[in-house]
């Protein structure tokens, strides 16, 4: 701002000098230009001070998605968009119901919404369905396969007024952790919710990674969080370990997963740190808080005038080893010292 004022003063002084030397009406042009610059600067200041309205739809409540939202809000604040000052957030939780996602997005469409942030694939699909023919941009996060979910044409060139961040972990690394902790493991069960497309994609990749390490794979699916104890119990005694991808239903029922695993003394490995914290042994994890901040940076670019369709979908490259030593001991597993030494976080 100081630099701008200095420039304007210099222009005004130049205009005055020209008039004092007998300049004609042509000499008034710089003064008019200075006035135009000042008017533009005032308009710009007013524009940046306008209230921004963001609608946030979160598919369900659990640790990873909650952290994703928190990172998004904090990332916006760091960029100068502060809730209650120049930012209004209409946060809505769909409670794991796809029908609710559609209703929430329609609510946003009928209100003064500048941008929609959708957390998890079902929420993002509803948002894109409602807003794809409008000028309101949609940003997503906690999505594993944006192309497969029909959110974008490609990650490099979304092609729609949509972009965001992916939570696809390096699943081969996560499966390798199972072997690091349980070198003798020969058979692993992969459990996920049958209605979650993201989970199915991860399960197939996990299966290939496990088989590449010489392990036999059993896949069992749950239809809802209600039958998770039965699904876990169905593999007890027939496998050496369980792997659960970043599945929303399982993530929301980790207390149940923990209890069932402890009761049956079965080792559980999960894809997400929040799940590990509640009832898994170890993983190389996506940081959902940082993923939210990464999405906020994209949102700021959109709010500053860039088209979402021209902002590439991003992934988080760095994953950290996370270990829950307490849970491991509760299912009779001693985590090797070399694994603990590599861990960034140990619970």
Steps between C-alpha positions, in 0.01 A plus 500: 500500500782741588667425168177573315453835681861598425445429132180704497673796671779489243245510219316794659826693549594445137159632393540812715844572360371472145212739568739751667721500189209612285371161394169484316202274577715204385698546821189423701501142373743367765284651775194329354692175482599538866136549594411189303774303679371620836143401410616157383699451822194586707286258299763226547507557875123479518502179296748324732289608796183339364348213697569159346236230553616138489273199533671196652348153474667218695375148427523380860678571824824320582855601584648518150219701345484728803872572467455562129241768574709657777802524269285665234372766741848565642647520150244763402575696819872501421414646160295779658151349479387500862161367606290775652703775335500454123393136485174318573498120506178301481614161628270202448555134592316239293528236776609237248178524297531559125145639485602764754792602277265587217268701726789692655643592159158619385486713816833656404373559145206699634714717726773759450788257447827601333678164522420146617749278685402131498671254734498131386385351171121474551488864609713605203287305254184672624667841485620448144156369400328813635754766400661378177269715285549809718779753552554392861832311532526173689813388687530153648729310733519155663430351156703205374417489128355823362492376142339167586242680714407721205609821671754611237600407146861456610714596797723719283211682327176467698289633212222610736470779754641250750836412657639379830733259676526122513563281803628200306784361712788291376321176583794278412695673779214440743488130417878483536459631857298187582799286399736728692300450819399138436776340288335157524159618379381289208133585470327838530133597494401824331176643638297789361145627444352370177320827420818713509663518157816655644543205734459248220773669297735495800412140580595385149832681522563357848425151373754536220762637742445219751521233234820658370645446850394135489195530725166335436205741506142464625256784423191552712257789469259668736167643392491750787671583829250274678649177370866592550544275809366202303724575203809515722401188691449311173875510424629435851707182511545484124728800441812646662394864471227735381546802274232773478528776235383859556140386522255748653271245666788312661666828599186612678480167685860463617395459863312189388794386288731542799279301737438219253870476415604492867232244588622275220872587522527584131752759370341787307679739263321805355567754228437814705674645805173579680399135461840383624467727802166341589570136424769405251866402528685701235487670161668753275238770524361799315482811720137607454552833676775593255286370213229744610750788500614394154139520381463843665792625289310389190186674629692825544617480139138458390381789719775712341362438154654177369263248345473178699494312168856617436641400841634144501376252757776450758621216719704494818838354420647454847360230730630431849530175693257493792492228767256426779720299737228487765246342266760258365569374851126464565477246214820321596737659247844636585599764247865450395744765622608584145138587412462718809825678415361598158165618634425872499215450748458227763183469702 
